[in-house]
C-alpha cells in the first residue's frame, strides 16, 4: 500500500502533493512518459487555458496507467513541467480532482520551451501496480 509521509521538520506542502511517498516495491513499475494536452484525435486541448490543458494532461496520464492495468491511485510520483509557475494554484486545483490521498510525491519546474509552443504543461509519472 502507498503511504504518504510527512515530517514536522519540513514545511508542509503548499500544493497537492506529499513530502514523500513510501510503497513496498512489489509488483510492476510503470514509467509514464511526459503527457501533454494532446487529445486522442491529435488536436491540442485548451490552447492558452492552463486549466483545460492540465485536465487533458491528467486524463492522458490516467489513460496510460489504466492501459498498464492500474489506476491513478497507483501513481507514486509525478514530475510537472510548466511554462508559467504563476499557474501553480490552477494546476493544483485540477490535480485535486484526479489525485486522492495518499498523494504522490511531486516536483514542478518552470521551463522555457516545449515541443509545441501551444503546450503550457507536461507531466510524467511513475506508478507501482500491485501483484494480482
KOLVEX-316245 format. One record per atom (N, C-alpha, C, CB): residue number from 1; residue in one letter; atom name; x, y, z. Coordinates in nm, 2 decimals. Glycine has a CB too. Example, Ala and Ser with C-alpha at 12.3 -4.5 7.8 and 13.67 -1.06 7.14 Angstrom:
2
[1,'a','N',[1.32,-0.57,0.78]]
[1,'a','CA',[1.23,-0.45,0.78]]
[1,'a','C',[1.32,-0.33,0.78]]
[1,'a','CB',[1.13,-0.45,0.90]]
[2,'s','N',[1.28,-0.22,0.71]]
[2,'s','CA',[1.37,-0.11,0.71]]
[2,'s','C',[1.29,0.00,0.79]]
[2,'s','CB',[1.41,-0.06,0.57]]
END
This chain:
132
[1,'x','N',[0.08,-0.12,0.00]]
[1,'x','CA',[0.00,0.00,0.00]]
[1,'x','C',[0.09,0.12,0.00]]
[1,'x','CB',[-0.09,0.00,0.12]]
[2,'x','N',[0.04,0.22,-0.07]]
[2,'x','CA',[0.11,0.35,-0.08]]
[2,'x','C',[0.08,0.43,0.05]]
[2,'x','CB',[0.06,0.44,-0.20]]
[3,'x','N',[0.19,0.49,0.10]]
[3,'x','CA',[0.18,0.57,0.23]]
[3,'x','C',[0.24,0.71,0.21]]
[3,'x','CB',[0.25,0.50,0.34]]
[4,'x','N',[0.16,0.81,0.24]]
[4,'x','CA',[0.21,0.95,0.24]]
[4,'x','C',[0.29,0.97,0.36]]
[4,'x','CB',[0.09,1.04,0.23]]
[5,'x','N',[0.41,1.03,0.34]]
[5,'x','CA',[0.50,1.06,0.45]]
[5,'x','C',[0.50,1.21,0.48]]
[5,'x','CB',[0.64,1.01,0.42]]
[6,'x','N',[0.49,1.25,0.60]]
[6,'x','CA',[0.50,1.39,0.64]]
[6,'x','C',[0.60,1.40,0.76]]
[6,'x','CB',[0.36,1.46,0.68]]
[7,'x','N',[0.66,1.51,0.77]]
[7,'x','CA',[0.75,1.54,0.88]]
[7,'x','C',[0.73,1.68,0.94]]
[7,'x','CB',[0.90,1.52,0.84]]
[8,'x','N',[0.73,1.69,1.07]]
[8,'x','CA',[0.72,1.82,1.13]]
[8,'x','C',[0.85,1.90,1.12]]
[8,'x','CB',[0.67,1.81,1.27]]
[9,'x','N',[0.95,1.84,1.07]]
[9,'x','CA',[1.08,1.90,1.04]]
[9,'x','C',[1.09,1.97,0.90]]
[9,'x','CB',[1.19,1.81,1.06]]
[10,'x','N',[0.98,1.95,0.82]]
[10,'x','CA',[0.97,2.01,0.69]]
[10,'x','C',[0.85,2.10,0.68]]
[10,'x','CB',[0.97,1.90,0.58]]
[11,'x','N',[0.86,2.20,0.60]]
[11,'x','CA',[0.74,2.28,0.57]]
[11,'x','C',[0.64,2.20,0.50]]
[11,'x','CB',[0.78,2.41,0.48]]
[12,'x','N',[0.51,2.22,0.54]]
[12,'x','CA',[0.40,2.15,0.48]]
[12,'x','C',[0.38,2.19,0.34]]
[12,'x','CB',[0.27,2.17,0.56]]
[13,'x','N',[0.35,2.10,0.25]]
[13,'x','CA',[0.34,2.14,0.10]]
[13,'x','C',[0.23,2.24,0.09]]
[13,'x','CB',[0.30,2.01,0.02]]
[14,'x','N',[0.25,2.34,0.00]]
[14,'x','CA',[0.15,2.44,-0.03]]
[14,'x','C',[0.07,2.40,-0.16]]
[14,'x','CB',[0.22,2.58,-0.05]]
[15,'x','N',[0.10,2.28,-0.21]]
[15,'x','CA',[0.02,2.23,-0.32]]
[15,'x','C',[-0.04,2.10,-0.29]]
[15,'x','CB',[0.11,2.23,-0.45]]
[16,'x','N',[-0.08,2.03,-0.40]]
[16,'x','CA',[-0.15,1.90,-0.38]]
[16,'x','C',[-0.05,1.79,-0.41]]
[16,'x','CB',[-0.27,1.89,-0.48]]
[17,'x','N',[0.04,1.76,-0.31]]
[17,'x','CA',[0.14,1.65,-0.32]]
[17,'x','C',[0.19,1.62,-0.18]]
[17,'x','CB',[0.25,1.69,-0.41]]
[18,'x','N',[0.26,1.51,-0.17]]
[18,'x','CA',[0.32,1.47,-0.04]]
[18,'x','C',[0.46,1.50,-0.04]]
[18,'x','CB',[0.29,1.32,-0.01]]
[19,'x','N',[0.52,1.52,0.08]]
[19,'x','CA',[0.66,1.54,0.10]]
[19,'x','C',[0.74,1.42,0.05]]
[19,'x','CB',[0.70,1.57,0.25]]
[20,'x','N',[0.68,1.30,0.08]]
[20,'x','CA',[0.75,1.18,0.03]]
[20,'x','C',[0.64,1.07,0.02]]
[20,'x','CB',[0.86,1.13,0.12]]
[21,'x','N',[0.66,0.97,-0.06]]
[21,'x','CA',[0.57,0.86,-0.07]]
[21,'x','C',[0.64,0.73,-0.05]]
[21,'x','CB',[0.49,0.86,-0.21]]
[22,'x','N',[0.59,0.64,0.03]]
[22,'x','CA',[0.65,0.51,0.05]]
[22,'x','C',[0.56,0.40,0.00]]
[22,'x','CB',[0.68,0.49,0.20]]
[23,'x','N',[0.62,0.30,-0.07]]
[23,'x','CA',[0.55,0.19,-0.12]]
[23,'x','C',[0.64,0.07,-0.12]]
[23,'x','CB',[0.49,0.21,-0.26]]
[24,'x','N',[0.59,-0.05,-0.08]]
[24,'x','CA',[0.68,-0.17,-0.09]]
[24,'x','C',[0.68,-0.20,-0.24]]
[24,'x','CB',[0.62,-0.28,-0.01]]
[25,'x','N',[0.80,-0.21,-0.29]]
[25,'x','CA',[0.82,-0.23,-0.44]]
[25,'x','C',[0.79,-0.37,-0.48]]
[25,'x','CB',[0.96,-0.19,-0.48]]
[26,'x','N',[0.67,-0.42,-0.46]]
[26,'x','CA',[0.63,-0.55,-0.51]]
[26,'x','C',[0.53,-0.52,-0.62]]
[26,'x','CB',[0.57,-0.64,-0.40]]
[27,'x','N',[0.54,-0.58,-0.73]]
[27,'x','CA',[0.45,-0.55,-0.84]]
[27,'x','C',[0.52,-0.50,-0.96]]
[27,'x','CB',[0.34,-0.46,-0.80]]
[28,'x','N',[0.45,-0.43,-1.05]]
[28,'x','CA',[0.51,-0.38,-1.17]]
[28,'x','C',[0.53,-0.23,-1.15]]
[28,'x','CB',[0.42,-0.40,-1.29]]
[29,'x','N',[0.65,-0.18,-1.20]]
[29,'x','CA',[0.68,-0.04,-1.21]]
[29,'x','C',[0.63,0.01,-1.34]]
[29,'x','CB',[0.83,-0.01,-1.18]]
[30,'x','N',[0.56,0.12,-1.35]]
[30,'x','CA',[0.51,0.17,-1.47]]
[30,'x','C',[0.57,0.31,-1.48]]
[30,'x','CB',[0.35,0.17,-1.48]]
[31,'x','N',[0.65,0.34,-1.59]]
[31,'x','CA',[0.71,0.47,-1.61]]
[31,'x','C',[0.63,0.53,-1.73]]
[31,'x','CB',[0.86,0.46,-1.64]]
[32,'x','N',[0.56,0.64,-1.70]]
[32,'x','CA',[0.47,0.70,-1.79]]
[32,'x','C',[0.54,0.83,-1.85]]
[32,'x','CB',[0.33,0.75,-1.73]]
[33,'x','N',[0.56,0.82,-1.98]]
[33,'x','CA',[0.63,0.93,-2.05]]
[33,'x','C',[0.56,1.07,-2.03]]
[33,'x','CB',[0.65,0.90,-2.19]]
[34,'x','N',[0.63,1.17,-2.06]]
[34,'x','CA',[0.57,1.31,-2.05]]
[34,'x','C',[0.44,1.32,-2.13]]
[34,'x','CB',[0.66,1.41,-2.09]]
[35,'x','N',[0.33,1.35,-2.06]]
[35,'x','CA',[0.20,1.36,-2.13]]
[35,'x','C',[0.17,1.51,-2.14]]
[35,'x','CB',[0.09,1.29,-2.05]]
[36,'x','N',[0.12,1.55,-2.26]]
[36,'x','CA',[0.09,1.68,-2.29]]
[36,'x','C',[-0.06,1.69,-2.31]]
[36,'x','CB',[0.16,1.73,-2.42]]
[37,'x','N',[-0.11,1.81,-2.35]]
[37,'x','CA',[-0.25,1.83,-2.37]]
[37,'x','C',[-0.31,1.79,-2.50]]
[37,'x','CB',[-0.28,1.98,-2.35]]
[38,'x','N',[-0.23,1.70,-2.57]]
[38,'x','CA',[-0.28,1.65,-2.70]]
[38,'x','C',[-0.39,1.54,-2.68]]
[38,'x','CB',[-0.16,1.58,-2.78]]
[39,'x','N',[-0.50,1.57,-2.75]]
[39,'x','CA',[-0.62,1.48,-2.74]]
[39,'x','C',[-0.60,1.36,-2.83]]
[39,'x','CB',[-0.75,1.55,-2.77]]
[40,'x','N',[-0.68,1.25,-2.81]]
[40,'x','CA',[-0.66,1.13,-2.90]]
[40,'x','C',[-0.67,1.16,-3.05]]
[40,'x','CB',[-0.76,1.03,-2.86]]
[41,'x','N',[-0.74,1.27,-3.09]]
[41,'x','CA',[-0.75,1.30,-3.23]]
[41,'x','C',[-0.63,1.38,-3.28]]
[41,'x','CB',[-0.88,1.38,-3.26]]
[42,'x','N',[-0.54,1.41,-3.19]]
[42,'x','CA',[-0.42,1.49,-3.23]]
[42,'x','C',[-0.42,1.64,-3.21]]
[42,'x','CB',[-0.39,1.46,-3.37]]
[43,'x','N',[-0.54,1.69,-3.18]]
[43,'x','CA',[-0.55,1.83,-3.15]]
[43,'x','C',[-0.51,1.86,-3.01]]
[43,'x','CB',[-0.70,1.88,-3.18]]
[44,'x','N',[-0.47,1.99,-2.99]]
[44,'x','CA',[-0.43,2.03,-2.85]]
[44,'x','C',[-0.55,2.09,-2.78]]
[44,'x','CB',[-0.31,2.13,-2.86]]
[45,'x','N',[-0.58,2.04,-2.66]]
[45,'x','CA',[-0.69,2.09,-2.58]]
[45,'x','C',[-0.65,2.22,-2.52]]
[45,'x','CB',[-0.72,1.99,-2.47]]
[46,'x','N',[-0.75,2.31,-2.51]]
[46,'x','CA',[-0.73,2.43,-2.43]]
[46,'x','C',[-0.62,2.52,-2.46]]
[46,'x','CB',[-0.73,2.39,-2.29]]
[47,'x','N',[-0.59,2.55,-2.58]]
[47,'x','CA',[-0.48,2.64,-2.62]]
[47,'x','C',[-0.50,2.77,-2.54]]
[47,'x','CB',[-0.47,2.66,-2.77]]
[48,'x','N',[-0.40,2.80,-2.47]]
[48,'x','CA',[-0.40,2.93,-2.39]]
[48,'x','C',[-0.47,2.91,-2.25]]
[48,'x','CB',[-0.46,3.03,-2.46]]
[49,'x','N',[-0.52,2.79,-2.22]]
[49,'x','CA',[-0.60,2.77,-2.10]]
[49,'x','C',[-0.53,2.66,-2.01]]
[49,'x','CB',[-0.75,2.73,-2.13]]
[50,'x','N',[-0.47,2.71,-1.91]]
[50,'x','CA',[-0.39,2.61,-1.82]]
[50,'x','C',[-0.48,2.51,-1.75]]
[50,'x','CB',[-0.31,2.68,-1.72]]
[51,'x','N',[-0.60,2.55,-1.72]]
[51,'x','CA',[-0.70,2.46,-1.65]]
[51,'x','C',[-0.74,2.35,-1.75]]
[51,'x','CB',[-0.82,2.53,-1.60]]
[52,'x','N',[-0.77,2.38,-1.87]]
[52,'x','CA',[-0.82,2.28,-1.96]]
[52,'x','C',[-0.70,2.19,-2.00]]
[52,'x','CB',[-0.88,2.34,-2.09]]
[53,'x','N',[-0.58,2.25,-2.02]]
[53,'x','CA',[-0.46,2.17,-2.06]]
[53,'x','C',[-0.43,2.07,-1.94]]
[53,'x','CB',[-0.34,2.26,-2.09]]
[54,'x','N',[-0.43,2.12,-1.82]]
[54,'x','CA',[-0.40,2.03,-1.71]]
[54,'x','C',[-0.50,1.92,-1.70]]
[54,'x','CB',[-0.40,2.11,-1.57]]
[55,'x','N',[-0.62,1.95,-1.72]]
[55,'x','CA',[-0.73,1.84,-1.72]]
[55,'x','C',[-0.70,1.74,-1.83]]
[55,'x','CB',[-0.87,1.90,-1.74]]
[56,'x','N',[-0.66,1.78,-1.95]]
[56,'x','CA',[-0.63,1.69,-2.06]]
[56,'x','C',[-0.51,1.61,-2.02]]
[56,'x','CB',[-0.62,1.76,-2.19]]
[57,'x','N',[-0.41,1.67,-1.97]]
[57,'x','CA',[-0.28,1.60,-1.93]]
[57,'x','C',[-0.32,1.49,-1.83]]
[57,'x','CB',[-0.18,1.70,-1.87]]
[58,'x','N',[-0.40,1.53,-1.73]]
[58,'x','CA',[-0.43,1.43,-1.62]]
[58,'x','C',[-0.51,1.31,-1.69]]
[58,'x','CB',[-0.51,1.50,-1.51]]
[59,'x','N',[-0.60,1.34,-1.78]]
[59,'x','CA',[-0.67,1.24,-1.85]]
[59,'x','C',[-0.58,1.15,-1.93]]
[59,'x','CB',[-0.78,1.30,-1.95]]
[60,'x','N',[-0.48,1.20,-1.99]]
[60,'x','CA',[-0.38,1.13,-2.06]]
[60,'x','C',[-0.29,1.04,-1.97]]
[60,'x','CB',[-0.29,1.22,-2.14]]
[61,'x','N',[-0.25,1.09,-1.85]]
[61,'x','CA',[-0.18,1.01,-1.75]]
[61,'x','C',[-0.27,0.90,-1.71]]
[61,'x','CB',[-0.14,1.10,-1.63]]
[62,'x','N',[-0.40,0.93,-1.68]]
[62,'x','CA',[-0.49,0.83,-1.64]]
[62,'x','C',[-0.51,0.72,-1.74]]
[62,'x','CB',[-0.63,0.89,-1.61]]
[63,'x','N',[-0.52,0.76,-1.87]]
[63,'x','CA',[-0.53,0.66,-1.97]]
[63,'x','C',[-0.41,0.57,-1.98]]
[63,'x','CB',[-0.56,0.72,-2.11]]
[64,'x','N',[-0.29,0.62,-1.96]]
[64,'x','CA',[-0.17,0.54,-1.97]]
[64,'x','C',[-0.16,0.45,-1.86]]
[64,'x','CB',[-0.05,0.64,-1.97]]
[65,'x','N',[-0.19,0.49,-1.73]]
[65,'x','CA',[-0.18,0.40,-1.62]]
[65,'x','C',[-0.29,0.29,-1.63]]
[65,'x','CB',[-0.19,0.48,-1.49]]
[66,'x','N',[-0.41,0.33,-1.68]]
[66,'x','CA',[-0.51,0.23,-1.69]]
[66,'x','C',[-0.48,0.12,-1.80]]
[66,'x','CB',[-0.64,0.30,-1.73]]
[67,'x','N',[-0.41,0.17,-1.91]]
[67,'x','CA',[-0.37,0.07,-2.01]]
[67,'x','C',[-0.27,-0.03,-1.96]]
[67,'x','CB',[-0.31,0.15,-2.13]]
[68,'x','N',[-0.19,0.01,-1.85]]
[68,'x','CA',[-0.10,-0.08,-1.79]]
[68,'x','C',[-0.16,-0.17,-1.68]]
[68,'x','CB',[0.02,0.00,-1.72]]
[69,'x','N',[-0.29,-0.14,-1.66]]
[69,'x','CA',[-0.36,-0.23,-1.56]]
[69,'x','C',[-0.38,-0.16,-1.42]]
[69,'x','CB',[-0.29,-0.35,-1.55]]
[70,'x','N',[-0.35,-0.03,-1.41]]
[70,'x','CA',[-0.36,0.03,-1.28]]
[70,'x','C',[-0.46,0.15,-1.28]]
[70,'x','CB',[-0.23,0.09,-1.25]]
[71,'x','N',[-0.45,0.23,-1.18]]
[71,'x','CA',[-0.54,0.34,-1.16]]
[71,'x','C',[-0.45,0.46,-1.12]]
[71,'x','CB',[-0.65,0.32,-1.06]]
[72,'x','N',[-0.51,0.58,-1.11]]
[72,'x','CA',[-0.44,0.70,-1.06]]
[72,'x','C',[-0.39,0.68,-0.92]]
[72,'x','CB',[-0.52,0.82,-1.07]]
[73,'x','N',[-0.46,0.59,-0.84]]
[73,'x','CA',[-0.42,0.56,-0.70]]
[73,'x','C',[-0.28,0.49,-0.70]]
[73,'x','CB',[-0.52,0.48,-0.63]]
[74,'x','N',[-0.24,0.43,-0.81]]
[74,'x','CA',[-0.11,0.36,-0.81]]
[74,'x','C',[0.01,0.45,-0.84]]
[74,'x','CB',[-0.12,0.25,-0.91]]
[75,'x','N',[-0.02,0.57,-0.87]]
[75,'x','CA',[0.09,0.67,-0.91]]
[75,'x','C',[0.15,0.72,-0.78]]
[75,'x','CB',[0.04,0.79,-0.99]]
[76,'x','N',[0.29,0.70,-0.78]]
[76,'x','CA',[0.36,0.74,-0.66]]
[76,'x','C',[0.45,0.86,-0.68]]
[76,'x','CB',[0.45,0.62,-0.61]]
[77,'x','N',[0.47,0.91,-0.80]]
[77,'x','CA',[0.55,1.02,-0.83]]
[77,'x','C',[0.50,1.09,-0.96]]
[77,'x','CB',[0.70,0.99,-0.84]]
[78,'x','N',[0.50,1.22,-0.96]]
[78,'x','CA',[0.48,1.30,-1.08]]
[78,'x','C',[0.58,1.41,-1.09]]
[78,'x','CB',[0.33,1.35,-1.09]]
[79,'x','N',[0.63,1.43,-1.21]]
[79,'x','CA',[0.71,1.55,-1.24]]
[79,'x','C',[0.63,1.64,-1.34]]
[79,'x','CB',[0.85,1.51,-1.30]]
[80,'x','N',[0.62,1.76,-1.30]]
[80,'x','CA',[0.54,1.86,-1.38]]
[80,'x','C',[0.63,1.97,-1.43]]
[80,'x','CB',[0.43,1.92,-1.28]]
[81,'x','N',[0.61,1.99,-1.56]]
[81,'x','CA',[0.69,2.09,-1.63]]
[81,'x','C',[0.59,2.20,-1.68]]
[81,'x','CB',[0.77,2.03,-1.75]]
[82,'x','N',[0.61,2.32,-1.64]]
[82,'x','CA',[0.51,2.43,-1.68]]
[82,'x','C',[0.59,2.54,-1.75]]
[82,'x','CB',[0.44,2.48,-1.56]]
[83,'x','N',[0.51,2.62,-1.83]]
[83,'x','CA',[0.57,2.73,-1.90]]
[83,'x','C',[0.56,2.86,-1.81]]
[83,'x','CB',[0.50,2.76,-2.03]]
[84,'x','N',[0.47,2.85,-1.71]]
[84,'x','CA',[0.45,2.97,-1.62]]
[84,'x','C',[0.42,2.92,-1.48]]
[84,'x','CB',[0.33,3.06,-1.67]]
[85,'x','N',[0.51,2.94,-1.39]]
[85,'x','CA',[0.49,2.90,-1.25]]
[85,'x','C',[0.37,2.97,-1.18]]
[85,'x','CB',[0.62,2.92,-1.17]]
[86,'x','N',[0.33,3.08,-1.23]]
[86,'x','CA',[0.22,3.15,-1.18]]
[86,'x','C',[0.09,3.08,-1.19]]
[86,'x','CB',[0.20,3.29,-1.24]]
[87,'x','N',[0.09,2.97,-1.27]]
[87,'x','CA',[-0.03,2.88,-1.29]]
[87,'x','C',[-0.04,2.78,-1.18]]
[87,'x','CB',[-0.03,2.81,-1.42]]
[88,'x','N',[0.05,2.78,-1.08]]
[88,'x','CA',[0.06,2.68,-0.98]]
[88,'x','C',[-0.07,2.64,-0.91]]
[88,'x','CB',[0.16,2.73,-0.87]]
[89,'x','N',[-0.15,2.74,-0.87]]
[89,'x','CA',[-0.28,2.72,-0.80]]
[89,'x','C',[-0.38,2.66,-0.89]]
[89,'x','CB',[-0.33,2.85,-0.74]]
[90,'x','N',[-0.39,2.70,-1.01]]
[90,'x','CA',[-0.48,2.65,-1.11]]
[90,'x','C',[-0.45,2.50,-1.14]]
[90,'x','CB',[-0.49,2.73,-1.24]]
[91,'x','N',[-0.32,2.47,-1.15]]
[91,'x','CA',[-0.28,2.33,-1.18]]
[91,'x','C',[-0.31,2.24,-1.06]]
[91,'x','CB',[-0.12,2.33,-1.21]]
[92,'x','N',[-0.29,2.29,-0.94]]
[92,'x','CA',[-0.32,2.21,-0.82]]
[92,'x','C',[-0.47,2.19,-0.80]]
[92,'x','CB',[-0.25,2.27,-0.70]]
[93,'x','N',[-0.55,2.29,-0.84]]
[93,'x','CA',[-0.69,2.27,-0.83]]
[93,'x','C',[-0.74,2.16,-0.92]]
[93,'x','CB',[-0.76,2.41,-0.88]]
[94,'x','N',[-0.68,2.14,-1.04]]
[94,'x','CA',[-0.72,2.03,-1.12]]
[94,'x','C',[-0.66,1.90,-1.07]]
[94,'x','CB',[-0.67,2.05,-1.27]]
[95,'x','N',[-0.54,1.90,-1.02]]
[95,'x','CA',[-0.48,1.78,-0.96]]
[95,'x','C',[-0.57,1.73,-0.85]]
[95,'x','CB',[-0.34,1.81,-0.91]]
[96,'x','N',[-0.63,1.81,-0.77]]
[96,'x','CA',[-0.72,1.77,-0.66]]
[96,'x','C',[-0.83,1.68,-0.71]]
[96,'x','CB',[-0.77,1.89,-0.58]]
[97,'x','N',[-0.88,1.71,-0.84]]
[97,'x','CA',[-0.98,1.63,-0.90]]
[97,'x','C',[-0.94,1.49,-0.93]]
[97,'x','CB',[-1.03,1.70,-1.02]]
[98,'x','N',[-0.81,1.47,-0.95]]
[98,'x','CA',[-0.76,1.34,-1.00]]
[98,'x','C',[-0.68,1.26,-0.90]]
[98,'x','CB',[-0.67,1.37,-1.12]]
[99,'x','N',[-0.61,1.33,-0.81]]
[99,'x','CA',[-0.52,1.25,-0.72]]
[99,'x','C',[-0.58,1.27,-0.58]]
[99,'x','CB',[-0.38,1.31,-0.72]]
[100,'x','N',[-0.61,1.15,-0.52]]
[100,'x','CA',[-0.66,1.15,-0.38]]
[100,'x','C',[-0.55,1.09,-0.29]]
[100,'x','CB',[-0.79,1.05,-0.38]]
[101,'x','N',[-0.56,1.13,-0.16]]
[101,'x','CA',[-0.46,1.08,-0.06]]
[101,'x','C',[-0.46,0.93,-0.05]]
[101,'x','CB',[-0.49,1.14,0.08]]
[102,'x','N',[-0.35,0.87,-0.03]]
[102,'x','CA',[-0.22,0.93,-0.01]]
[102,'x','C',[-0.17,0.99,-0.15]]
[102,'x','CB',[-0.12,0.83,0.05]]
[103,'x','N',[-0.12,1.11,-0.14]]
[103,'x','CA',[-0.08,1.18,-0.27]]
[103,'x','C',[0.06,1.13,-0.32]]
[103,'x','CB',[-0.08,1.33,-0.24]]
[104,'x','N',[0.08,1.14,-0.45]]
[104,'x','CA',[0.22,1.11,-0.50]]
[104,'x','C',[0.31,1.22,-0.46]]
[104,'x','CB',[0.21,1.09,-0.65]]
[105,'x','N',[0.44,1.19,-0.45]]
[105,'x','CA',[0.55,1.29,-0.44]]
[105,'x','C',[0.55,1.36,-0.58]]
[105,'x','CB',[0.68,1.22,-0.41]]
[106,'x','N',[0.60,1.48,-0.57]]
[106,'x','CA',[0.59,1.57,-0.69]]
[106,'x','C',[0.70,1.67,-0.70]]
[106,'x','CB',[0.46,1.63,-0.70]]
[107,'x','N',[0.74,1.70,-0.82]]
[107,'x','CA',[0.83,1.82,-0.85]]
[107,'x','C',[0.76,1.90,-0.96]]
[107,'x','CB',[0.97,1.77,-0.88]]
[108,'x','N',[0.76,2.03,-0.94]]
[108,'x','CA',[0.72,2.12,-1.05]]
[108,'x','C',[0.83,2.22,-1.08]]
[108,'x','CB',[0.58,2.19,-1.01]]
[109,'x','N',[0.86,2.23,-1.21]]
[109,'x','CA',[0.96,2.33,-1.26]]
[109,'x','C',[0.90,2.41,-1.37]]
[109,'x','CB',[1.09,2.25,-1.29]]
[110,'x','N',[0.95,2.53,-1.38]]
[110,'x','CA',[0.91,2.61,-1.50]]
[110,'x','C',[1.02,2.60,-1.60]]
[110,'x','CB',[0.90,2.76,-1.45]]
[111,'x','N',[0.98,2.58,-1.73]]
[111,'x','CA',[1.07,2.57,-1.84]]
[111,'x','C',[1.04,2.67,-1.95]]
[111,'x','CB',[1.07,2.43,-1.90]]
[112,'x','N',[1.13,2.70,-2.04]]
[112,'x','CA',[1.10,2.80,-2.14]]
[112,'x','C',[1.04,2.75,-2.27]]
[112,'x','CB',[1.23,2.87,-2.17]]
[113,'x','N',[1.07,2.62,-2.30]]
[113,'x','CA',[1.02,2.57,-2.43]]
[113,'x','C',[0.97,2.43,-2.41]]
[113,'x','CB',[1.12,2.57,-2.54]]
[114,'x','N',[0.87,2.39,-2.50]]
[114,'x','CA',[0.82,2.25,-2.50]]
[114,'x','C',[0.82,2.22,-2.65]]
[114,'x','CB',[0.68,2.23,-2.44]]
[115,'x','N',[0.78,2.09,-2.69]]
[115,'x','CA',[0.78,2.05,-2.83]]
[115,'x','C',[0.68,2.12,-2.91]]
[115,'x','CB',[0.76,1.90,-2.83]]
[116,'x','N',[0.58,2.19,-2.85]]
[116,'x','CA',[0.49,2.28,-2.93]]
[116,'x','C',[0.48,2.41,-2.85]]
[116,'x','CB',[0.35,2.21,-2.94]]
[117,'x','N',[0.48,2.52,-2.92]]
[117,'x','CA',[0.46,2.64,-2.84]]
[117,'x','C',[0.32,2.66,-2.78]]
[117,'x','CB',[0.49,2.76,-2.94]]
[118,'x','N',[0.23,2.57,-2.82]]
[118,'x','CA',[0.10,2.58,-2.76]]
[118,'x','C',[0.08,2.50,-2.63]]
[118,'x','CB',[0.00,2.52,-2.85]]
[119,'x','N',[0.18,2.42,-2.59]]
[119,'x','CA',[0.18,2.34,-2.47]]
[119,'x','C',[0.21,2.43,-2.35]]
[119,'x','CB',[0.28,2.22,-2.47]]
[120,'x','N',[0.13,2.43,-2.24]]
[120,'x','CA',[0.16,2.50,-2.12]]
[120,'x','C',[0.21,2.41,-2.01]]
[120,'x','CB',[0.03,2.57,-2.08]]
[121,'x','N',[0.18,2.28,-2.02]]
[121,'x','CA',[0.22,2.19,-1.91]]
[121,'x','C',[0.24,2.05,-1.97]]
[121,'x','CB',[0.10,2.18,-1.81]]
[122,'x','N',[0.33,1.98,-1.90]]
[122,'x','CA',[0.36,1.84,-1.94]]
[122,'x','C',[0.39,1.76,-1.80]]
[122,'x','CB',[0.48,1.82,-2.03]]
[123,'x','N',[0.33,1.64,-1.79]]
[123,'x','CA',[0.35,1.56,-1.67]]
[123,'x','C',[0.40,1.42,-1.71]]
[123,'x','CB',[0.22,1.56,-1.59]]
[124,'x','N',[0.50,1.38,-1.64]]
[124,'x','CA',[0.54,1.23,-1.64]]
[124,'x','C',[0.51,1.17,-1.51]]
[124,'x','CB',[0.69,1.21,-1.69]]
[125,'x','N',[0.50,1.04,-1.50]]
[125,'x','CA',[0.46,0.98,-1.38]]
[125,'x','C',[0.53,0.84,-1.36]]
[125,'x','CB',[0.31,0.96,-1.37]]
[126,'x','N',[0.53,0.80,-1.24]]
[126,'x','CA',[0.57,0.66,-1.20]]
[126,'x','C',[0.46,0.60,-1.12]]
[126,'x','CB',[0.71,0.66,-1.12]]
[127,'x','N',[0.42,0.48,-1.16]]
[127,'x','CA',[0.32,0.41,-1.08]]
[127,'x','C',[0.38,0.27,-1.04]]
[127,'x','CB',[0.19,0.39,-1.17]]
[128,'x','N',[0.33,0.22,-0.93]]
[128,'x','CA',[0.36,0.08,-0.88]]
[128,'x','C',[0.23,0.01,-0.88]]
[128,'x','CB',[0.43,0.08,-0.75]]
[129,'x','N',[0.22,-0.09,-0.96]]
[129,'x','CA',[0.10,-0.18,-0.97]]
[129,'x','C',[0.11,-0.30,-0.88]]
[129,'x','CB',[0.06,-0.21,-1.11]]
[130,'x','N',[0.02,-0.32,-0.79]]
[130,'x','CA',[0.04,-0.44,-0.71]]
[130,'x','C',[0.03,-0.57,-0.79]]
[130,'x','CB',[-0.07,-0.44,-0.59]]
[131,'x','N',[0.09,-0.67,-0.74]]
[131,'x','CA',[0.08,-0.81,-0.80]]
[131,'x','C',[-0.07,-0.85,-0.79]]
[131,'x','CB',[0.17,-0.91,-0.73]]
[132,'x','N',[-0.12,-0.91,-0.89]]
[132,'x','CA',[-0.26,-0.95,-0.89]]
[132,'x','C',[-0.28,-1.08,-0.81]]
[132,'x','CB',[-0.31,-0.98,-1.03]]
END
